Amino acid sequence: EAATNRRGGANLKNLQAARGARGTIVVDMREFRSGLPSQLHARGFEIVPVTLEVGDYVLTPQLCVERKSVQDLFQSFNSGRLFSQVEAMARHYPQPALLIEFARAQPFTLISHPQHSTLQGQMGVTERLSLLAIHFPALRIFWCRSPQVTAVLFEALKEGR
């Protein structure tokens, strides 16, 4: 059962039926270093901490989200890790999503800054995001300015909006 929860969240249906489907979000244990789980809890969601092998947040049995900071996005593209992560989400969930979360205090740009690791190769981040969207047509890509805004987005996604 634990492997099912970790790999693809298929057992989430039973978990949500027992706890009330609308208010449950499964959160990867490593995500508790960010402020998002506490924001979700403050909005009334029941948080279920699990070590997930696929994604960072399971909002519904169909919808899984991989959350990236801008710096992590650059690093994940360089290492090839992001493609593998999206591929795994697309294999286990009909609605995979990539969330790019950026700092409220800094202007948002997808151009590499000196404080971020630069992208290797000729393609920029927008081209790489475009390729992800082409290879994984079900992938939804979201940008949010803060964990507070992300919590509002997750609420809307859980409501089917």
GIZIQUI-V203401 format. One line per field, one symbol per residue. ss: DSSP state (@ for helix, = for strand, . for the rest). phi: phi as a letter, one per 40 degrees, with the letter a starting at -180 (. if undefined). psi: psi as a letter, one per 20 degrees, with the letter a starting at -180 (. if undefined). A space follows every 10 residues. Layout:
ss->???
phi->???
psi->???
This chain:
ss->.@@@@@@... .@@@@@@@@. @@@=====@@ @@@..@@@@@ @@...===== ......==.. ..=======@ @@@@@@@@@. @@@@@@@@@@ @@..====== =......... .......... ....@@@@@@ @@@@@....= ====..@@@@ @@@@@@@@.. .
phi->.ccccccbgc ccdcccccbh dcbbbcbcdc ccccccdccc cccgcccbca cccbgbbbca cbbbbbcbcc cccccccccg ccdcccdccc cbbcbcabbb bbcccbccab ccbdcccccc gccccccccc cdcccbcccb bbbbcadccc cccccccccg c
psi->gghggggijh ihggghhhio hhjppppphi iiirighhgg ghjjqppopq oqhprhpohr ihoqpopprg ghggghggij hgggghgggh hiphmqqppo prphiqqpqj ppqhiqqqpq ahprhhhhhg hghghnhipp pqpqirhghg hgghggghij .
